[in-house]
Amino acid sequence: MSQSNNPKTIIVMPAYNAASTLEATFRDIPQEFQKDIILVDDCSRDNTAQMAEKLGLTVIRHEKNGGYGANQKTCYDAALKKGADIIVMLHPDYQYDGRLIPYFIGFLQTGVCDLMLGSRIRTRAETIQSGMPVYKYISNRLLTITENMILGQNLGDFHSGFRVYKRCVLEKIPYHKNSDDFVFDSQMLAQAAYFGFKIADAPVPCRYFDEASSINFSRSTRYGLLTLYTMLKFVLQKLKLAKFNIFKSA
């Protein structure tokens, strides 16, 4: 980092139809971080971009809908270009508590880890009470256990929309070779583990409600299968039985 005691932190928000939740998400973010927020609008059908501009955010508009992964690619490109030392990825759907951002950054500053995730799974009861559908809780648990075993990690929630990266992680990971869809997130963590970055997580309160973005059952199933396929690629790459572009250093 360019300044270990005062790293430049940029928050990125991959947004799609987030007008109804954006302001609440923004208000939760500590004021010292509100001046450097980039929102990438993936051709929303509502006034997400206009709301973001009203709040003083830097807005980048996609001319056509590229997908969740494509949105994050634009987010990270823009943050790196602006000289970010730490990049916070926060969904603008008000599911995650932005007040915890400085605490997560602290883990990176002290060198404890290179990448922090916000874990929605502290206890089963708490998670279900927050509104997470039971089928999503069960699939999250099964996928997370599988990913921990294969990637050699011990994380509570591999599928969080609250992530904090050191710059060096995004410079090393070839994220442009990843999917433009939701499995982008799983690929990022597999890559981080493959390149030896230290990954950690901490609990973060989560809210589920009608306005919060969520993928339906069929897309969740597709996401789960593609995540398992990503784990298979990781194993084959580690065993030198095959080579995949997503594990080729950027």
Secondary structure as UniProt FT lines:
FT   TURN            4..5
FT   STRAND          9..15
FT   HELIX           19..28
FT   HELIX           31..33
FT   TURN            34..35
FT   STRAND          37..41
FT   HELIX           48..54
FT   TURN            55..56
FT   STRAND          58..61
FT   HELIX           68..81
FT   TURN            82..83
FT   STRAND          86..90
FT   TURN            92..93
FT   HELIX           98..100
FT   HELIX           101..109
FT   TURN            110..111
FT   STRAND          115..119
FT   HELIX           124..129
FT   TURN            130..131
FT   HELIX           134..151
FT   TURN            158..159
FT   STRAND          162..166
FT   HELIX           167..172
FT   HELIX           175..177
FT   TURN            182..183
FT   HELIX           184..194
FT   TURN            195..196
FT   STRAND          199..203
FT   TURN            210..211
FT   HELIX           217..238
FT   TURN            239..240
FT   HELIX           245..247
//
